[in-house]
Structure formats: structure tokens, C-alpha cells
């Protein structure tokens, strides 16, 4: 059937479809959205819940998004609400979110046809931060190998402890070990205990493997690959590392010291009061490192001092390394902005980090990511503050946790109205795929200015 002009009725739709180009970043964004939709459908199945328990659409959507985006915020109790099948769906979403949708698609392509097509290589490169198309295959295989290796070692340590130290049956101990290992390495923070890890706050055999797995997952695959490659070649000295690796490792090391130190100082007379010195150090380390977007907690955040909550907000917002399982604006973005401020205060013409000059475009990108992150935290906080009865401290904490895909909470997630939970769903999605990635995915076209306008300087400050 055609119109009087001779054009098919579907021509406008085809024309519109032809105008939309599926760039790699758009494919990544759509891939995550599709996976969340599938996960929501699976969690709505009766088999996903315990007998006599029902799941609403918002609860299923929230849980699927939280798992896929590696957040860990929950609106229903994971061990008592979800059945073994439901917990398996959550674990599968966590692993898929950690690998990345395009990475998993590339792995399937390798398994079935022993090759990755050009389009798949472009998509995977955008997702795993590969430096070029030639190394996409090795990066994809490396992501899987590193993930499985670290998760297996962590699962073995945890399973042994659950079996030997807590008399769990072998099958149950293995399931607990595998679930928490995958959740830790992927910085998800989901736990199969109603109080998360609070029951194991004094147990280093549980807390330390979780900490190590969280740090390795959050530092980013590009850093892990480079350090491992140079060690294998006998050139493990940090002087040969790339700028990205140096910056990530340095800032991460500083935050790994500052975070626990601040928690120890601020909570010494509060949540740490009933612990001995060794336990205080362990709990402070655990809660000072977990805001790097892991989401496990060994103390009740609702009982923490407001100053500690604010410090945790900052740590969550900074996040972890690029190209890994962590969220936030990333440590490299934070460090670059600090160096830019130092350079401006000193009156230097260029921003220099580790004897390398940083271009203006990279500085603008870092500023854009940070400011978009601030907006994505402040606007929802204001909306929730105006529409609910909760105070600023807990709402800012909840929103920052969702945006940075951390999963820490003071316990108000399930008490928020449905519209408030949907706001958190959107924040978790935006936080996982990245602010700039989303902007690029939604942009209809790119336009380069072919002329320069006259320069003028406004007053600053």
C-alpha cells in the first residue's frame, strides 16, 4: 500500500531509523537497558521468590537494575524474599554487569565462531577502554580470565571459612562463597545475609578476602592488565607504567589510607566503641574501603555519625578506577581536577602530571564528568527532600550511593515511595554506563565549529 505521493507509509519510520546511528556507546547503553529488562522479567516469575511471597514490578525493576549496575541497594531482603532461582538471576546479572554486555557478547562470538566481528570489536572497545581494535580480543579474553581467577580464589577462601568456621554444609558454604566472591569482585555489595556482613565484622577471614577482591575489581582492568603484563616481562617498576596506571594506583593508595583513617577517627566513640583495638582497625578498614563502590557493610550506617556519612559521600562520589567494576566519577577524573587547580594556583600554563602534559580537551572532559555527576546527585536529592519526610543527611547518602553504584544505605531504600525508588533506578543506570557515555549515546549528531569567534574574558570569582 502506498500513499498518493507513491511513498510507503513506513518510509518516515525508515527515514528516522536511518538518521539514528548505533554508535558503540549507544549500543552499550541499550545493551544494559535490555539486560535490565530481561532481568526484571525473570525476577517477576513466581519461581524467583520464596513460597507465599510476591514481587511488584517496581521491586523487580529496582533489584534487576541494582544487580546489573553493580550497586547493591535493595528494596526487599535478598536471602528471605528471593528463592534460589531468584538469587541465581541476581548473581547472573551481577556477573553480566561486571563483564559488560559487549564483552560477554564478544566472548560468545569467540566461543561459537572463534572470532569477533568489526562491529563487536568497536562496541567492546568502547566498553572495556581498549586502546585499539587490535587488542580487543586479548582484552576481552583477559577480562574473563582475570575475573574468573580472582573470583575463584576469593570463593575458595570464603567457602572454606563458612564451612570450617561456621559449620555450614559443604553445598551451602560453596554457594555462599561463590555468591559473595562474585558480588565483591564486581563491586556489587549484594549479600545473602539480612544484616549484610555485620555478623562477620570481627572476622578477618571473611572481611579481608572481600576487601582484596573489591580493591582488585575496582582498580580497573586496564591497570590490572598493564601491571600484570609488565611484571611478566620483568619490567614491573612503576617508572615504566603509563600515566593512567600511575595516577590510578597512586590515588587509590592514598584513598585506601585516608578512608579508613577518617572512619577510625570519627567512629572511635560511636559504632566502633564496643570493639577491641584489632576489631576497630578491621572495621574501620572495611568501612573506609567499601565506599569505593563495593557496598558491603560490617556496621549499621544508620548509627554512624553525620560527619562519617559526609566523608563516605565524598569517597563514594570519587569512586574507583576507569574500565573496571567501580562507579563514581573515577579517581583519575578527581586527580586531574586537583592537578588543574594546583596548576592554576601556581600560574602554570599547562597541567603536568608525572612529567606528562594534559591537553585542554581532557581537562574539559574531566570537568564535564564531575559537574554532570554533581548535577545528578543534587537534583534528585532536592526532589526527594521536597517530596519525602527524610532529612538531608540520609537522602544525600542514598542518592550518592545510587549514582556511584555503591549500594551502601542507612536503611531507607525500601521506605521511599515508588517514584523515589524509580529515581534511584535511573541514577543507578546513569552511574553504571557513565555520564559522558550517556550523553554520547543520546546525541543525535556531532557538529564541529569551522570558525573561531573573538575572544573575551569574563570576571572570575
Kinemage of the C-alpha trace (Angstrom):
@kinemage 1
@onewidth
@group {chain A} dominant
@subgroup {mainchain}
@vectorlist {calphas} color= white
{ca unk a 1} P 0.000 0.000 0.000
{ca unk a 2} L 1.313 3.425 -0.942
{ca unk a 3} L 0.154 6.985 -0.438
{ca unk a 4} L -0.809 9.417 -3.187
{ca unk a 5} L 2.790 10.518 -3.383
{ca unk a 6} L 3.849 6.949 -4.028
{ca unk a 7} L 5.720 6.629 -0.763
{ca unk a 8} L 5.255 3.727 1.593
{ca unk a 9} L 3.642 4.567 4.963
{ca unk a 10} L 6.694 3.122 6.651
{ca unk a 11} L 9.032 5.461 4.790
{ca unk a 12} L 9.104 8.139 7.557
{ca unk a 13} L 9.913 5.447 10.107
{ca unk a 14} L 12.652 4.045 7.927
{ca unk a 15} L 13.991 7.539 7.317
{ca unk a 16} L 14.012 8.220 11.076
{ca unk a 17} L 15.726 4.909 11.730
{ca unk a 18} L 18.316 5.708 9.125
{ca unk a 19} L 19.041 9.008 10.837
{ca unk a 20} L 19.862 7.261 14.144
{ca unk a 21} L 23.351 5.789 14.111
{ca unk a 22} L 24.063 2.997 16.562
{ca unk a 23} L 27.453 4.128 17.768
{ca unk a 24} L 29.384 1.860 20.178
{ca unk a 25} L 28.425 3.910 23.219
{ca unk a 26} L 24.753 3.769 22.247
{ca unk a 27} L 24.988 0.022 21.805
{ca unk a 28} L 26.483 -0.305 25.296
{ca unk a 29} L 23.715 1.851 26.805
{ca unk a 30} L 20.973 -0.075 25.000
{ca unk a 31} L 22.607 -3.383 25.911
{ca unk a 32} L 22.495 -2.604 29.615
{ca unk a 33} L 18.887 -1.435 29.320
{ca unk a 34} L 17.898 -4.650 27.530
{ca unk a 35} L 19.641 -6.793 30.143
{ca unk a 36} L 17.825 -4.943 32.934
{ca unk a 37} L 14.503 -5.563 31.169
{ca unk a 38} L 15.243 -9.286 30.854
{ca unk a 39} L 16.338 -9.465 34.490
{ca unk a 40} L 13.150 -7.712 35.584
{ca unk a 41} L 11.052 -10.231 33.692
{ca unk a 42} L 12.897 -13.173 35.256
{ca unk a 43} L 12.522 -11.766 38.765
{ca unk a 44} L 8.778 -11.377 38.217
{ca unk a 45} L 8.422 -15.120 37.678
{ca unk a 46} L 6.814 -16.980 40.613
{ca unk a 47} L 9.845 -19.285 40.755
{ca unk a 48} L 12.094 -16.317 41.624
{ca unk a 49} L 10.532 -15.726 45.051
{ca unk a 50} L 10.097 -17.733 48.221
{ca unk a 51} L 6.733 -19.557 48.620
{ca unk a 52} L 3.982 -17.191 49.683
{ca unk a 53} L 5.929 -14.119 48.555
{ca unk a 54} L 5.020 -11.827 45.676
{ca unk a 55} L 7.157 -9.292 43.814
{ca unk a 56} L 5.885 -5.996 42.418
{ca unk a 57} L 7.101 -4.591 39.136
{ca unk a 58} L 8.963 -1.730 40.818
{ca unk a 59} L 10.682 -4.141 43.236
{ca unk a 60} L 11.766 -6.416 40.381
{ca unk a 61} L 12.953 -3.490 38.259
{ca unk a 62} L 14.848 -1.970 41.188
{ca unk a 63} L 16.562 -5.253 42.060
{ca unk a 64} L 17.484 -6.038 38.444
{ca unk a 65} L 18.898 -2.554 37.921
{ca unk a 66} L 20.807 -2.670 41.184
{ca unk a 67} L 22.340 -6.041 40.275
{ca unk a 68} L 23.090 -5.228 36.633
{ca unk a 69} L 24.564 -1.846 37.541
{ca unk a 70} L 26.647 -3.393 40.357
{ca unk a 71} L 25.068 -1.242 43.037
{ca unk a 72} L 23.670 -3.376 45.845
{ca unk a 73} L 20.784 -1.214 47.016
{ca unk a 74} L 17.771 -3.393 47.865
{ca unk a 75} L 14.075 -2.848 48.470
{ca unk a 76} L 13.407 -6.448 49.582
{ca unk a 77} L 15.574 -8.715 51.736
{ca unk a 78} L 17.730 -10.796 49.381
{ca unk a 79} L 18.010 -14.045 51.427
{ca unk a 80} L 14.375 -14.176 52.600
{ca unk a 81} L 12.490 -12.771 49.605
{ca unk a 82} L 14.243 -14.421 46.670
{ca unk a 83} L 14.371 -18.156 46.049
{ca unk a 84} L 17.472 -19.995 44.898
{ca unk a 85} L 16.436 -19.278 41.328
{ca unk a 86} L 15.922 -15.575 42.088
{ca unk a 87} L 19.297 -15.353 43.808
{ca unk a 88} L 20.823 -17.074 40.777
{ca unk a 89} L 19.251 -14.460 38.489
{ca unk a 90} L 20.693 -11.697 40.662
{ca unk a 91} L 24.129 -13.343 40.581
{ca unk a 92} L 23.927 -13.702 36.803
{ca unk a 93} L 23.055 -10.031 36.417
{ca unk a 94} L 25.969 -9.069 38.671
{ca unk a 95} L 28.397 -11.129 36.608
{ca unk a 96} L 26.985 -9.786 33.348
{ca unk a 97} L 27.274 -6.235 34.642
{ca unk a 98} L 30.855 -6.854 35.733
{ca unk a 99} L 31.944 -8.414 32.452
{ca unk a 100} L 29.964 -5.890 30.466
{ca unk a 101} L 27.269 -6.615 27.912
{ca unk a 102} L 29.509 -6.139 24.878
{ca unk a 103} L 32.326 -8.099 26.461
{ca unk a 104} L 30.004 -11.033 27.084
{ca unk a 105} L 28.679 -10.826 23.535
{ca unk a 106} L 32.262 -10.914 22.273
{ca unk a 107} L 33.012 -13.940 24.441
{ca unk a 108} L 30.019 -15.760 22.956
{ca unk a 109} L 31.262 -14.849 19.481
{ca unk a 110} L 34.678 -16.263 20.287
{ca unk a 111} L 33.184 -19.478 21.646
{ca unk a 112} L 30.852 -20.033 18.695
{ca unk a 113} L 32.915 -18.757 15.758
{ca unk a 114} L 36.387 -18.191 17.241
{ca unk a 115} L 36.354 -14.601 16.043
{ca unk a 116} L 34.989 -11.146 16.841
{ca unk a 117} L 33.492 -9.057 14.061
{ca unk a 118} L 34.419 -5.441 13.457
{ca unk a 119} L 31.186 -4.059 14.934
{ca unk a 120} L 31.549 -6.231 18.042
{ca unk a 121} L 35.170 -5.115 18.406
{ca unk a 122} L 34.133 -1.469 18.232
{ca unk a 123} L 31.437 -1.984 20.848
{ca unk a 124} L 33.700 -3.949 23.173
{ca unk a 125} L 36.484 -1.383 22.803
{ca unk a 126} L 34.127 1.377 23.919
{ca unk a 127} L 33.101 -0.664 26.946
{ca unk a 128} L 36.438 -2.022 28.222
{ca unk a 129} L 38.536 1.032 27.290
{ca unk a 130} L 40.718 -0.928 24.877
{ca unk a 131} L 43.419 1.241 23.326
{ca unk a 132} L 42.897 -0.053 19.826
{ca unk a 133} L 40.975 -2.577 17.747
{ca unk a 134} L 43.951 -4.886 17.510
{ca unk a 135} L 43.972 -5.662 21.210
{ca unk a 136} L 40.213 -6.036 21.723
{ca unk a 137} L 40.282 -9.824 21.511
{ca unk a 138} L 43.109 -10.160 24.023
{ca unk a 139} L 41.413 -7.632 26.339
{ca unk a 140} L 38.087 -9.476 26.201
{ca unk a 141} L 39.747 -12.809 26.956
{ca unk a 142} L 41.817 -11.138 29.663
{ca unk a 143} L 38.720 -9.674 31.359
{ca unk a 144} L 37.190 -13.134 31.617
{ca unk a 145} L 40.386 -14.797 32.818
{ca unk a 146} L 41.154 -12.197 35.481
{ca unk a 147} L 37.558 -12.131 36.707
{ca unk a 148} L 37.264 -15.902 36.961
{ca unk a 149} L 40.681 -16.252 38.622
{ca unk a 150} L 40.079 -13.649 41.334
{ca unk a 151} L 36.508 -14.773 41.921
{ca unk a 152} L 37.589 -18.415 42.204
{ca unk a 153} L 40.337 -17.694 44.730
{ca unk a 154} L 38.013 -15.463 46.778
{ca unk a 155} L 35.209 -18.023 46.649
{ca unk a 156} L 37.556 -20.780 47.836
{ca unk a 157} L 38.711 -18.703 50.818
{ca unk a 158} L 35.191 -17.734 51.803
{ca unk a 159} L 33.713 -21.206 51.293
{ca unk a 160} L 36.425 -22.760 53.450
{ca unk a 161} L 35.752 -20.236 56.211
{ca unk a 162} L 31.979 -20.699 56.075
{ca unk a 163} L 32.386 -24.485 56.220
{ca unk a 164} L 35.126 -24.704 58.862
{ca unk a 165} L 34.350 -21.655 60.987
{ca unk a 166} L 30.552 -21.559 60.864
{ca unk a 167} L 29.671 -25.230 60.308
{ca unk a 168} L 27.836 -24.577 57.062
{ca unk a 169} L 27.147 -27.710 54.963
{ca unk a 170} L 29.586 -28.054 52.022
{ca unk a 171} L 26.991 -27.159 49.382
{ca unk a 172} L 25.712 -24.157 51.307
{ca unk a 173} L 29.262 -22.991 52.104
{ca unk a 174} L 30.219 -23.215 48.429
{ca unk a 175} L 27.145 -21.224 47.351
{ca unk a 176} L 27.849 -18.554 49.967
{ca unk a 177} L 31.483 -18.362 48.877
{ca unk a 178} L 30.678 -18.095 45.165
{ca unk a 179} L 27.877 -15.558 45.614
{ca unk a 180} L 29.856 -13.209 47.858
{ca unk a 181} L 33.040 -13.583 45.795
{ca unk a 182} L 31.295 -12.554 42.575
{ca unk a 183} L 29.453 -9.785 44.395
{ca unk a 184} L 32.736 -8.496 45.875
{ca unk a 185} L 34.921 -8.546 42.761
{ca unk a 186} L 32.191 -6.860 40.746
{ca unk a 187} L 31.740 -4.257 43.498
{ca unk a 188} L 28.056 -5.144 43.790
{ca unk a 189} L 27.598 -5.440 47.556
{ca unk a 190} L 24.734 -7.957 47.485
{ca unk a 191} L 24.864 -10.378 50.422
{ca unk a 192} L 22.941 -13.481 51.431
{ca unk a 193} L 22.547 -12.276 54.999
{ca unk a 194} L 19.826 -9.895 56.124
{ca unk a 195} L 22.364 -7.757 58.012
{ca unk a 196} L 24.862 -7.870 55.130
{ca unk a 197} L 28.311 -8.555 56.681
{ca unk a 198} L 27.600 -7.115 60.134
{ca unk a 199} L 27.650 -10.616 61.637
{ca unk a 200} L 31.241 -11.047 60.441
{ca unk a 201} L 32.584 -7.618 61.398
{ca unk a 202} L 35.291 -9.111 63.644
{ca unk a 203} L 36.232 -11.974 61.322
{ca unk a 204} L 39.337 -11.193 59.195
{ca unk a 205} L 38.947 -14.484 57.289
{ca unk a 206} L 35.719 -13.117 55.810
{ca unk a 207} L 36.441 -9.396 55.650
{ca unk a 208} L 39.986 -9.442 54.226
{ca unk a 209} L 39.234 -11.655 51.170
{ca unk a 210} L 36.241 -9.436 50.436
{ca unk a 211} L 38.408 -6.310 50.741
{ca unk a 212} L 41.117 -7.671 48.454
{ca unk a 213} L 38.583 -8.701 45.820
{ca unk a 214} L 36.822 -5.334 45.992
{ca unk a 215} L 40.068 -3.375 45.528
{ca unk a 216} L 41.211 -5.529 42.597
{ca unk a 217} L 37.836 -5.240 40.881
{ca unk a 218} L 37.547 -1.523 41.492
{ca unk a 219} L 41.005 -0.533 40.305
{ca unk a 220} L 40.078 -1.246 36.688
{ca unk a 221} L 41.002 -3.874 34.108
{ca unk a 222} L 43.370 -1.595 32.139
{ca unk a 223} L 45.533 -1.146 35.245
{ca unk a 224} L 45.473 -4.848 36.127
{ca unk a 225} L 46.440 -5.802 32.573
{ca unk a 226} L 49.298 -3.325 32.329
{ca unk a 227} L 50.803 -4.155 35.709
{ca unk a 228} L 50.497 -7.883 35.040
{ca unk a 229} L 51.975 -7.583 31.556
{ca unk a 230} L 54.980 -5.605 32.724
{ca unk a 231} L 55.606 -7.966 35.640
{ca unk a 232} L 55.608 -10.936 33.254
{ca unk a 233} L 58.130 -9.141 31.067
{ca unk a 234} L 60.354 -8.375 34.036
{ca unk a 235} L 59.616 -4.638 33.934
{ca unk a 236} L 57.336 -4.272 36.920
{ca unk a 237} L 58.849 -0.982 38.123
{ca unk a 238} L 56.289 1.806 38.379
{ca unk a 239} L 58.543 4.162 36.403
{ca unk a 240} L 57.568 2.316 33.228
{ca unk a 241} L 53.847 2.441 33.870
{ca unk a 242} L 51.561 4.573 31.730
{ca unk a 243} L 50.216 7.835 33.133
{ca unk a 244} L 46.770 6.290 33.638
{ca unk a 245} L 48.161 3.405 35.681
{ca unk a 246} L 50.428 5.642 37.767
{ca unk a 247} L 47.586 8.032 38.506
{ca unk a 248} L 45.079 5.299 39.327
{ca unk a 249} L 47.417 3.350 41.595
{ca unk a 250} L 48.684 6.468 43.387
{ca unk a 251} L 45.276 7.996 44.107
{ca unk a 252} L 43.832 4.599 45.038
{ca unk a 253} L 46.635 4.010 47.525
{ca unk a 254} L 46.089 7.440 49.091
{ca unk a 255} L 42.326 6.865 49.419
{ca unk a 256} L 42.890 3.400 50.891
{ca unk a 257} L 44.747 5.103 53.732
{ca unk a 258} L 42.649 8.247 54.137
{ca unk a 259} L 39.262 6.476 54.115
{ca unk a 260} L 39.918 4.002 56.955
{ca unk a 261} L 41.815 6.646 58.961
{ca unk a 262} L 38.844 9.034 58.860
{ca unk a 263} L 36.346 6.299 59.736
{ca unk a 264} L 38.543 5.201 62.643
{ca unk a 265} L 38.837 8.748 63.982
{ca unk a 266} L 35.185 9.711 63.537
{ca unk a 267} L 33.611 6.440 64.713
{ca unk a 268} L 36.000 5.629 67.584
{ca unk a 269} L 33.395 6.570 70.189
{ca unk a 270} L 30.334 5.584 68.153
{ca unk a 271} L 29.932 2.387 66.121
{ca unk a 272} L 33.464 1.195 66.991
{ca unk a 273} L 33.009 1.684 70.713
{ca unk a 274} L 32.239 -1.958 71.557
{ca unk a 275} L 35.176 -3.433 69.617
{ca unk a 276} L 38.729 -4.145 70.767
{ca unk a 277} L 41.652 -2.437 69.003
{ca unk a 278} L 42.150 -5.150 66.398
{ca unk a 279} L 38.464 -5.230 65.538
{ca unk a 280} L 38.316 -1.441 65.391
{ca unk a 281} L 41.133 -1.407 62.831
{ca unk a 282} L 39.447 -4.147 60.791
{ca unk a 283} L 36.014 -2.497 60.818
{ca unk a 284} L 37.490 0.929 60.033
{ca unk a 285} L 39.450 -0.530 57.111
{ca unk a 286} L 36.364 -2.345 55.857
{ca unk a 287} L 34.095 0.702 56.014
{ca unk a 288} L 36.804 3.060 54.735
{ca unk a 289} L 37.428 0.969 51.634
{ca unk a 290} L 33.916 -0.230 50.777
{ca unk a 291} L 32.683 3.256 49.714
{ca unk a 292} L 34.936 2.791 46.657
{ca unk a 293} L 31.635 1.403 45.261
{ca unk a 294} L 31.516 -2.079 46.793
{ca unk a 295} L 28.514 -1.670 49.107
{ca unk a 296} L 29.193 -4.276 51.801
{ca unk a 297} L 28.817 -3.004 55.346
{ca unk a 298} L 30.013 -4.526 58.638
{ca unk a 299} L 28.336 -1.835 60.789
{ca unk a 300} L 24.928 -0.166 60.673
{ca unk a 301} L 25.232 3.092 58.750
{ca unk a 302} L 22.070 4.386 60.405
{ca unk a 303} L 24.051 4.531 63.651
{ca unk a 304} L 27.030 6.407 62.193
{ca unk a 305} L 27.976 9.985 62.953
{ca unk a 306} L 26.766 12.527 60.341
{ca unk a 307} L 30.403 13.544 59.729
{ca unk a 308} L 31.203 9.941 58.763
{ca unk a 309} L 28.253 9.888 56.390
{ca unk a 310} L 29.543 13.042 54.696
{ca unk a 311} L 33.061 11.592 54.359
{ca unk a 312} L 31.513 8.448 52.888
{ca unk a 313} L 29.541 10.606 50.427
{ca unk a 314} L 32.801 12.071 49.136
{ca unk a 315} L 34.502 8.673 48.866
{ca unk a 316} L 31.504 7.227 47.026
{ca unk a 317} L 31.351 10.155 44.628
{ca unk a 318} L 35.045 9.770 43.724
{ca unk a 319} L 34.655 6.036 43.151
{ca unk a 320} L 37.293 3.718 41.708
{ca unk a 321} L 39.294 3.172 38.537
{ca unk a 322} L 38.153 3.513 34.928
{ca unk a 323} L 37.395 0.410 32.881
{ca unk a 324} L 36.611 -1.717 35.940
{ca unk a 325} L 33.598 -2.598 38.034
{ca unk a 326} L 33.634 0.567 40.163
{ca unk a 327} L 31.393 3.592 39.809
{ca unk a 328} L 31.692 7.258 40.737
{ca unk a 329} L 33.387 9.913 38.657
{ca unk a 330} L 36.594 7.808 38.877
{ca unk a 331} L 39.863 8.528 40.671
{ca unk a 332} L 41.586 9.778 37.508
{ca unk a 333} L 38.919 12.434 36.978
{ca unk a 334} L 39.225 13.569 40.580
{ca unk a 335} L 43.039 13.657 40.434
{ca unk a 336} L 43.117 15.550 37.147
{ca unk a 337} L 40.867 18.266 38.550
{ca unk a 338} L 43.097 18.575 41.613
{ca unk a 339} L 46.199 18.958 39.447
{ca unk a 340} L 44.392 21.530 37.295
{ca unk a 341} L 43.615 23.571 40.410
{ca unk a 342} L 47.235 23.348 41.579
{ca unk a 343} L 48.492 24.438 38.165
{ca unk a 344} L 46.125 27.409 38.141
{ca unk a 345} L 47.142 28.467 41.662
{ca unk a 346} L 50.793 28.309 40.653
{ca unk a 347} L 50.131 30.282 37.483
{ca unk a 348} L 51.416 27.494 35.227
{ca unk a 349} L 50.363 27.420 31.596
{ca unk a 350} L 49.881 23.647 31.431
{ca unk a 351} L 48.675 20.880 33.713
{ca unk a 352} L 51.524 18.431 34.249
{ca unk a 353} L 51.150 15.036 35.942
{ca unk a 354} L 54.121 12.688 36.356
{ca unk a 355} L 56.125 14.625 33.744
{ca unk a 356} L 53.304 14.431 31.211
{ca unk a 357} L 51.292 17.407 29.951
{ca unk a 358} L 47.494 17.059 29.974
{ca unk a 359} L 45.681 18.526 26.974
{ca unk a 360} L 42.844 21.086 27.359
{ca unk a 361} L 40.273 18.705 25.884
{ca unk a 362} L 40.965 16.059 28.540
{ca unk a 363} L 40.636 18.727 31.230
{ca unk a 364} L 37.265 19.791 29.838
{ca unk a 365} L 36.118 16.167 29.770
{ca unk a 366} L 37.089 15.705 33.419
{ca unk a 367} L 35.275 18.899 34.369
{ca unk a 368} L 32.189 17.830 32.412
{ca unk a 369} L 32.094 14.402 34.096
{ca unk a 370} L 32.463 15.958 37.559
{ca unk a 371} L 29.818 18.646 37.026
{ca unk a 372} L 27.348 16.218 35.463
{ca unk a 373} L 27.939 13.969 38.463
{ca unk a 374} L 27.239 16.852 40.848
{ca unk a 375} L 24.017 17.648 38.995
{ca unk a 376} L 22.899 14.009 39.011
{ca unk a 377} L 23.360 13.936 42.780
{ca unk a 378} L 21.993 17.334 43.750
{ca unk a 379} L 18.811 17.451 41.630
{ca unk a 380} L 17.388 14.088 42.825
{ca unk a 381} L 18.379 14.937 46.400
{ca unk a 382} L 16.387 18.168 46.222
{ca unk a 383} L 13.394 16.376 44.680
{ca unk a 384} L 13.414 13.639 47.336
{ca unk a 385} L 13.949 16.193 50.094
{ca unk a 386} L 10.878 18.106 48.944
{ca unk a 387} L 8.718 15.016 48.474
{ca unk a 388} L 9.602 12.870 51.489
{ca unk a 389} L 9.996 13.280 55.245
{ca unk a 390} L 13.631 12.130 55.391
{ca unk a 391} L 16.398 14.553 56.318
{ca unk a 392} L 19.227 15.761 54.108
{ca unk a 393} L 21.956 13.517 55.512
{ca unk a 394} L 20.277 10.225 54.685
{ca unk a 395} L 18.844 11.350 51.340
{ca unk a 396} L 22.178 12.705 50.106
{ca unk a 397} L 23.795 9.465 51.229
{ca unk a 398} L 21.181 7.353 49.405
{ca unk a 399} L 21.343 9.357 46.175
{ca unk a 400} L 25.146 9.429 46.102
{ca unk a 401} L 25.212 5.694 46.736
{ca unk a 402} L 22.857 5.099 43.812
{ca unk a 403} L 24.685 7.404 41.395
{ca unk a 404} L 28.103 6.000 42.316
{ca unk a 405} L 26.692 2.424 42.164
{ca unk a 406} L 27.884 1.724 45.703
{ca unk a 407} L 24.908 0.194 47.471
{ca unk a 408} L 25.543 1.492 50.977
{ca unk a 409} L 22.382 2.685 52.735
{ca unk a 410} L 21.120 3.934 56.050
{ca unk a 411} L 18.107 1.666 55.589
{ca unk a 412} L 15.621 3.989 53.913
{ca unk a 413} L 15.608 2.455 50.415
{ca unk a 414} L 12.540 0.288 50.948
{ca unk a 415} L 10.750 3.142 52.752
{ca unk a 416} L 10.948 5.521 49.797
{ca unk a 417} L 7.786 5.954 47.697
{ca unk a 418} L 7.645 4.156 44.366
{ca unk a 419} L 8.501 7.331 42.440
{ca unk a 420} L 11.527 7.855 44.671
{ca unk a 421} L 12.728 4.317 44.025
{ca unk a 422} L 12.330 4.888 40.277
{ca unk a 423} L 14.570 7.955 40.603
{ca unk a 424} L 17.206 5.728 42.176
{ca unk a 425} L 16.740 3.208 39.356
{ca unk a 426} L 17.548 5.886 36.800
{ca unk a 427} L 20.518 7.087 38.850
{ca unk a 428} L 21.973 3.569 39.074
{ca unk a 429} L 21.668 3.169 35.315
{ca unk a 430} L 23.263 6.535 34.609
{ca unk a 431} L 26.006 5.875 37.115
{ca unk a 432} L 26.902 2.500 35.595
{ca unk a 433} L 27.134 3.454 31.949
{ca unk a 434} L 28.780 6.782 32.743
{ca unk a 435} L 27.668 10.372 32.331
{ca unk a 436} L 29.631 11.079 29.178
{ca unk a 437} L 28.679 7.699 27.696
{ca unk a 438} L 25.009 8.523 28.136
{ca unk a 439} L 25.391 11.977 26.628
{ca unk a 440} L 27.200 10.463 23.636
{ca unk a 441} L 24.582 7.746 23.313
{ca unk a 442} L 21.713 10.241 23.211
{ca unk a 443} L 23.383 12.805 20.971
{ca unk a 444} L 21.806 12.807 17.520
{ca unk a 445} L 24.747 14.305 15.730
{ca unk a 446} L 28.142 15.878 16.215
{ca unk a 447} L 28.964 19.325 14.892
{ca unk a 448} L 32.416 20.856 14.601
{ca unk a 449} L 32.707 24.648 14.508
{ca unk a 450} L 34.672 25.660 11.401
{ca unk a 451} L 35.469 29.162 12.573
{ca unk a 452} L 36.649 30.897 15.730
{ca unk a 453} L 34.807 33.762 17.426
{ca unk a 454} L 36.526 36.762 19.062
{ca unk a 455} L 37.942 36.029 22.498
{ca unk a 456} L 36.758 37.854 25.613
{ca unk a 457} L 37.352 37.140 29.292
{ca unk a 458} L 34.604 37.465 31.926
{ca unk a 459} L 35.408 38.212 35.564
{ca unk a 460} L 36.116 35.025 37.574
{ca unk a 461} L 35.460 34.994 41.321
